Amino acid sequence: MKLRAPVKLALAFAAICGVGFGGYYGFTTAYLSRVQLPALKPGTVNLVFIDPDTGYRLVVANRMARLVSGGTENFEAPEAEKADEGDSNVVRIPVKEMLDSLNGDTASLSVLVSMMNKLKDEDLPTTRRVWKAEDIRKVLDGDESLRHKLEADLNMTLDGKPLPTLDLVAMDNGIVVDIPVQVKMVVAGKEQIQVARILLPYLPSFMKSVSDSFVETGKAEGNEEVAFKIYQDMSARLKETESIRGKLEALIAPGRAKSLATAPEALLSGVRIVANNAQMVGASYTKEVVRGKEQFNLHINVTGEGRDRLWKLSRDHQHFQLLFTVDGIAVAAPRVAHEMFQTDVMISQLPDEELVKQAVDRINELKK
């Protein structure tokens, strides 16, 4: 079939465009492959990529970005975000502690591990007799002096027998076990292990029954005579003892610590600092009205290295989210649908001018 001239021209133009685009794509791919970008630690201001394969996602609710686990995957829908608020399966991740953990802060890592395992400070007793897992291990291995102290703090022997006297603090609070949890992570491109310290309460079931019975009598709190009478009566009727040794063994077992590290390791393995304030040279913002509402566009000027980092990420991933943080606060979670090859990064349609202004001021202040 013979093609008419206009058709030939159109095909020729398409071929030229295809060759041009292919050449551009090949050139930029070669350029990006040569760019050496060492891994970064979190800074004061950060653009963070979190691999969605980790099972964690970014949502924006109440004008603030947050990182969560579980719940609906359709975080595009505002109603889905509202549903997350009451979803018991959703775990909120503390962003500041997450970033500080990557900077080697073990106190922050301890908070992160606790929260990701739904361990709350309010679940611990007000009066805390803290026992490190290492010392409990010594007791279980035969240290007699420590054993007597531990049994006094529990008000029970390791084989589950009540002591002849009653300690009201032990009755109400038991002990708190301080467990070391080793967390593997990659910090600035280097694999390392950080140790978090996690607090778990332990109150023998018999002592809890005594405490519950004491509360049910309606007597004044702290009435030792009433409490001791209840304790004596229940001790006399006790037929089946609890293996306190076995419970403590389970609490400090390596497998327990390993299970506590699973979720934090999964998250931290997928966190990448794309750029921090070292790759930012300044910031500003503009205002616009969208459907009758004021919205604000944050402009961050980045260095050539910052551009290359963002460009390389956006070339490797399509339709992803970044987390923008300032001083550990999650300010925004912009969605990226195209390659970022410019030095002006814009985060658009932010609703809170004060928050945007604070971010701009902080970036500019760091560059003075």
Summary of the structure (lengths in Angstrom):
residues: 368
radius of gyration: 29.1
end to end distance: 69.4
largest distance: 110.0
contacts: 1074
relative contact order: 0.15
helix: 46%
strand: 27%
